[in-house]
Every structure is written in C-alpha cells, then in structure tokens.
Amino acid sequence: MTREQKEKVAVFRFGVIFPLAECRAGEKWGEKERILAELTAKEWEIPFSTRTFISRGTILNWLSRYRKGGEKIEALFPAERSDRGGCRTLDPGVLDALVNLRKENPKLSVPRLVEKAAASGVLAGSPQVSLPTVYRLMRKHKVEGTRKQQDMRKFEVQMSNDLWQSDCMHGPKVVHEKQIRKTYLFAFLDDHSRLIPHSQFYLAENLENYLDCFWSALRKRGVPRKLYVDNGPSFRSHRLQIGCAELRIGLTYARPYRPQGKGKIERFFRTVRGQFLPEIPGELTLEELNRRWEHYVEKIYHERRHGGTEMTPIERYLQDAKVLRKAPDQLPEYFRRSEVRKVNNDRSVKLDAKTFEAPAGLVGMSVTLRFENYDRIEVFLGDISKGFLKRLDVHANSRVGRLKNEAETAPRGGELFGGAI
C-alpha cells in the first residue's frame, strides 16, 4: 500500500472507533457495550476491502492500538497480512444452498439463517462460515430480505462544539473584475447553540475555499468533537479526512438522498434565503457581500432569540466556553496535500511547474510529497520522512564542491594558461 492508501484506511478506522475513543473514563462499561453493539451491527464501506461488517475484536484491537500509539493516526495504519493470497471462499454447492434457503426464508436474519443451514446439514464440510461472507453473498444475489423501517428522531447534542453541521448553498451573483460571477456560501453551524462558527461567500465551490472557511471557523470557535457533512467532492477529500483525524474530529457523512439528517443547516439556509438575500442590492462586489453577511450573522442572527432553544445562539454557545478546545497553530499543516513524484538523476523534482531539489540519496526513487504551500514540502519514502524539498538554485549549485574520481583529478601533462598542454 502507498502512504495515502494507508492514511485512507487509518482515517476509516478512526471514524469507526471515534465513539469509543471519546468515551470518558467515568462512563459505565454498559455504555461502551451499547456503542460496540451498534458498531458491529452497522454495515460499512471499508476502503480496499469487500467486507462490510466489523467484528467486536477488530474494533477493540484498533482502539487499543490507537491509545497505545499516543492517539496518533499512524497507529491505525494497516499491517501487511501474512495470509494474503489465500482462498477463503465457500464451496459453490454451499453457496447455492444458502441462497436457496434465504429465498425460502426472506425475513430470517443472517445469523439465524446460518444456524438453520448448519442444523439442516447445508454447511457440512464448511464448519467455519463468516457472517460478513454470507451478507455479501445475499447482496450479490439480491436476496437480502426485507429491511426494517428506519428510526428517524429529532435530536440535539448536549454541549457547544459537540457537533458541527456544514454544507454549501448557492448564493447571489456579484461583480468581480468587471464580470458577473456566481457565489457559493460555505457555512458551519453548531448543533447545540445554532451559532455559526464561520460562514463566507466564495466564487467557487471547491476544496480550497471550504478548507479556508473551516480554518476560520476553527480559529474563531475552537475544535468540534464531530463534523457532519454532505457527500460532495469537497467533503469526501482525503485532505479533509486526514486533517480531521489528526485533530481528533469525528467526520461523519450524511446518507445520500437523506436531507433529513442535515435539518438544522438546511433550516439556517432557508433563513438566509428568506431574510438576508431579499435585501441585497444588485452589483455588489464579493468583498461588499461578505461585509454585509458578517454584519448580519454577528449583529442580527447571533443576537436574535432562537425559537428552538429559547436563547440567542451566542448566549447558549458561551455557556460552555470553559470546556471548548482551542485550535492549534498552523492549521494548514494538518491538511496537507499529497503528491507522488520521481526524483530525477540531478536530484530535481517537478511540482506544479516548479522545480525543487530533493535531499541526497533519493535519486531515481518515487517519493510522496506532503505540503500545504511551496515553502514547506516534506518528502516521504514510504512512511519515513526524508526531510524537505528546497527551491532549486542553479547558481548556488555551481559553487558547491562535488566528489571527483581519480580520472578527473589526475595531471594532464600541462596547463591551459601560461604553459603548453
């Protein structure tokens, strides 16, 4: 696996164990057992794997590794498997029998189905049957059985910064460099207080603008425990995932075609459309639009009593001010880009049409570059940091001494100036 692939696996594992990792020492084990039961019963999309369920032992193993590793994301990197390449599939006859048995019993749970198959002799010769394998088999043959109606309830977290919701809304058009441009409003909403940690209009709905808005929110209001986002490309970015994991933020995605889970941020956007946008005059610049928007959020929205909480957002948010977690300095360092490049024979490396010089000993090797800007580009060979790139200075290199072999340093029988060759 490449480092980026390992990071994706580690980010996924962090998301699984996050509810357990954040449990406080004083909480009863019964609460942890409840969380474990929910995690093992849930169906997952596991990176680089066809499995969809995770066992209790695996989850506890990840949690133990994370804590023993100093709560660093690297502690959750996958290890190389010793049984890679081994065949673990069931006998084709057993597979057909399981499928037929499920068709005859569509409402039966998978664990009970396996028990029934074992009792009837279907699993003869295959005593060890993995439940995830049977679940995948049922989905493959479209015999999953009936689904339970989902339990949808109104909820609210207990404290400020326990959960932020975030999304993007299409905004009004502005004048930018003598052209009419569309705007996009990125916003973060604190679930408990309904306060807006930060929101801002941008000219593009992309990752760079979303991260800029996120960093402003973190600097102003601290670090949330969880972040709930949509499934858009900006939110599915590896940079956002690894950055949240490094900051110990549980990143959760809304299910596709389920806008109900984002009810509070969607309600806030309706307020924006109904109260703020109708009073915006035409031909504003982006800077003027954001100035008006900041005044509306800080002086009107935050100071207005909220019907759901019976308090103003700022009053409710500040009730928990003493326990909020401050954002670290140099936030961009936690959300660095990742690119793979090959080091040329002259130790040069090309990145975005710019040329850099790699540390010694990496000629001809493929390396991973982690960076936020071009002033600080860290070089990784596998999982090991090899230092930083530096700007290529051909004039400085011309003055650096190089090792010469004997043929280059041997006398050549004369001098070029002042004597015969």
N, C-alpha and C positions, 0 to 999 in steps of 0.2 A: 504494500500500500504506500502511496505517496503521503507526505505530511498532511496535505489538505484533506485527503480521504480519511486519514486518522482523526483529524480535527472534526470532520463531519460526524464520524461515529461517536467521538467523545462528547460532542455537543448534544447528540441524541441521548446518550446515556445520562448526561447531566440533567436533561429535561425529564427523564424517567424518575431519577432519584431525588429530584428537587423537593417534592413534597415531604420526603423523609429527611432530607438533609437540613431542612429549615425547622424541623420539629425541635422545640426547646427541651432542655434536659428535664424539666419538671413535668412534662406531659406524660400521661399514663401510657403504658405499653399497649393498652387496648386501642388507643387512637392510632398508634402506628400499625397495629394489626389491621385496622379498618382500611388504612391507606394502602397497605400491602395487598389486601384482598381486591381493592379497586384496580390497582396497577396490574395484577396478574390476570384479572378478568378482561382487561381492556385489549382491544385489537390495535396493533401498532403497525406503522410503516417503517420498518427497520432498514437503515441505509446498508446497501450492498448485501442484503440478505433476503431470502424468500420467506423467512419466518415472520409470523405476525403476532405471536404471543411470547411473553417473557415469564420465566419461572420465578418463584419466590427466592430460591437460592441464588439465581443470577443477579437479581436486584440487590439482595443483601451483600453479595460479593462486590458489586460496583460501589455501593455505599461505603463499604469497608475500605476499598482501595482509594476512594476519593478522600476519606478522612485521614487515612494513614499517609497519603501523599500531600498533606498540607492544604487540602481543598484547592489543589491546582488542577486545571483542566487536563494537563498532561497525564495525570494519574489514571485517567479513563481511556487513554489510548489503547487500542486493541493489541493483544499479543498474537504472535504467529501461532496458528493452530498446528498441533502435531498430527492430527488425523485428516489434514486436508487431502482431498482426492479420494477419500474412502466412500464406498457406496452404502447409503443408509436408507434406501427406498424399500418399500414393502413389496412382497411378491405380487405380480399382476393379478393373480387369482384372488388374493386377499383384498386388493383394491376394488375389484369388480363386486365382490361380495359386500363390502362396506357401502358402496354406492347404492346397490340394490336394497340393502337393509335400511338406508336412510330414506329412500323413496317410499318404502313401505311405512316408515315412521317419521314423517316430516316435522312433527312437533317435538320430537325427542331431542334433548340436549346432547352435545357431542360426547361428554364424559359418560352419560348413561348409554349412549349408542355403543361406545366401545365396550362397556360392561356387558351389554346384551350380546354383542358379537362374540365376546370371549365365552359367555355361557353357552352359546349355541354352537361353539366349535369353529366359528368362522376364522378365528385367529390362530388356529392350530399351526404350529411351526413358526409363528411370529409372536412370541410372548411379550416382547418389548415394543409397544406401539406408542409413539409420541403423539400427544393430543394436538400440538401445532401442525403435525403432518396430516392428521385427519381433517383439521379445519381447512387447510389448503386444498385437500382433496375435494371436500364438499363445495368449496367456492369454484374450483376448476370445472366441476361437473354441474355447477349451478343447482345444487341441491342443499343449500344452506339451511333450509327450513324457514319457518315464519319468524319475523323479527318482532320484538316487543316494542310497543309504543314508547317513544322517548319521553322521559320525565323532564318537563320544562317548567322551571320555577323562577320567580323573581328572586334576586339575591343582591346582597351588598356586603362588602368586606368590612372588617371591624375597625381598621385604623387607616389613617392617611398613609399613602405610599405603599399600602399592601398590594395594590393593583392599579396599574395604569392601562387605559384603553387608548388605542391610537388608530387613526385612519386618515384618508385623504379625500378632500372634497374639491370639485371643480369650482373655481372662483370667477370673478368678473374679468373682463378684458381691460388691459392698461396700455398706455403709450410707452414704448420702450425703444429708444434710439430711432425715433420717428416712425416706428411701426406699431401696429396694433397686435398685442400679444395676449394670449390666454394665460390665466393664472391658476395655481393649484394651492389649496390650503392644507398643509400638514398640521395636525393637532394632536395633543396628548391630553387626556382627561383623567383625573384622579377619581377612582370609583367611589371612594368613601365620602369625599367632601364635594365632589363635582367641580373642584378647582381645575383650571387649565395651567399645568406646569409651564407649557410654552406652546405657541402656535404661530405660524407665519405663512404668508403668501410667497410662492416661488413661481418662476417661469417654466419649470419643467417638473414632471412627476418622476423623479429618478432617485437612486440610492444616495447620491452625494447630497442632495437637498434634504432628504429625510434624515440622514445622519447629522447634518448641520442643525436641524431642528431638534433632534434628540439630544445632542450635546448641550444645546442651550437649555433644554428642559432639565437635564441632569445638574448643570451648574447652578441653576436658579432654585431648584426644589429638592435636590438630593436624589438618591438612588432608590427606585422602587424594588419591591420583592418580586413582582411579576409584571410582565408586559404582555398584553393581549392585543394581537394584530390580525389583519386580514391576510389573505393568501396571495396578495400581489407580488410581482417580481422583486420589488424593493424590499419587502418584508421577508422574503424567502432567501435573501442574500446570505452567503456564507460569512461575510464580514459582520453582519448584524448578529448572526448566531454565535460566532466565536467571541465577539465583544460582550454580548450579554452573559455568556458563560463565564468569561474572565471576571466580570463584575458581579457574579453570583445573582443574576437576574433570571428568573424562570420565564422563558419565552414561549408563549402559547399561541396557537393559531386557531382562528375561527374556522369551523367546518364549512366547506363550500356550500353555497346556496342556503346558508343558515344565518340571515341577517339578525335574527332574534338575539344571538349572543353578543352583539355589539349595540344593544339597545340604547345605552347611555350616550355613547359618542354619536350615534345616529340622531338621537333626540337633540343633542347640542347642535349638530349641523342644521337641523330644522329651525332652531332658534336663530342661527346665523342667517339663514335664507329669509326668515320672516322679519327679523328685527334690524340686522345690520346692513345687508345688501340693498334693500329698497331705498336707503337714504344715501347711497354712494353716488356722487355725481359722475358724469362721464369724463373721459380724457384725463384720468389720473395717472400719475407715474406709479411704478411699483413701490418706490420709497414713500410716496404720499399715502398710498393704500395701506401699507403696513403701519405707518404712523397713526392713521385713523383706527386701524384694527387694534393696536396696542392700547390706545386710549379706551376703546370700547370694552376690551377684556378686563383691564385693570381698574377702571373707574366706574364701569356700569355693571358688567356681568359679575365680577367678583364681589361687588358691594351690594348686590341685589339678593334678597331673601329667596332661597330655593324652595319650591313647593314640596319637593320630596323629602327634604331634610329639616325644614322649618328653621334653617340658619343660612347665613350668607356663606358662599364657598370658602372665602378667606378665613372666616371665624372658625368654621369646622376644621379646616386644614390645620390651623395653628394650634388647635387643642393637643395635637400630637407632635408639636415642634421639637420637644426634648428627645424624642426617640428616633428622629429621622436620621438616615445615614448619608453623610456628606459624600459628594462625588470626588473621586481622586483627581489630582492634577494630571495634565497631559492626557486627556480623554482619547484623542485620536490614536494614541499608541495602542489602545485596547481594540481598535477596529481596523487594523492594518490590512492593506491589500496583499494578495499573494500571487506571484507570477513565477513561472519556471523558465529559466534561461540556461544556455550553454556558454561556458567561459571559453573565449577564443584563445588561440595559441599565444597571443600577445597580452593575455590576461584582461582583455577588454570585454565588456558586457553591454549589449544594446538594450535599452529600455525606453519605450515611448519616444523613439527618435533621438534619444540622448545617449551618450557614451560614458561609461564608468569603468573604473579599474577595480578588479577583484583582488582579495588577499592572495598572497602567494600560496602555491600548492594546489590550486583548483583548476589548472589549465586542462581543457578538454572535458571537464565534468559538467553534468547537469545539476544546477543548484536551484533552490527555492528562495525567492526574494520576498521579504515581508517589509512593507513600508506604508506610510501614510502620505509622505511627501518625499521629494527627491533629495532632501538634505540628510535623511537618515534611513538608509536602506540596509537592513540586516540580511546576511547571507546564511542560509542553512544548507548543510549537506546531510540529507536525511533528516534526523531530528536534532542534529548538533549544530549550534551556531558557530560560524567561522569568522565572525566579525562583521564589518560594514564595508559597503562599496564607497569609493570616493570618486569625485569628479576626475575625469581623465585630463591631465595637464601634460601635453606632449613636450612642451618646452622644459618643464621640470624633469621629465623623464630623460631628456637628453643630457642632463647634468648628473644623473645617478650612475655610479660605478657599477659595472657588471662583471661577473666572473669570466675570465678568458682562459681558453685552453692553451696548451703548450705551443701549438702551431701558430696561434695568433700572437704570442709573446716572444717567439724566437727571433734572434737577429736576422736581418735580411741582407746583410752584406754592404750596407751603405746608408746614407742619409738622403732625404729628399731635398733639403735645403742645405747649402754650404758644403756639399760633397757629392761624390759620384754614387750612383745606385749600383 
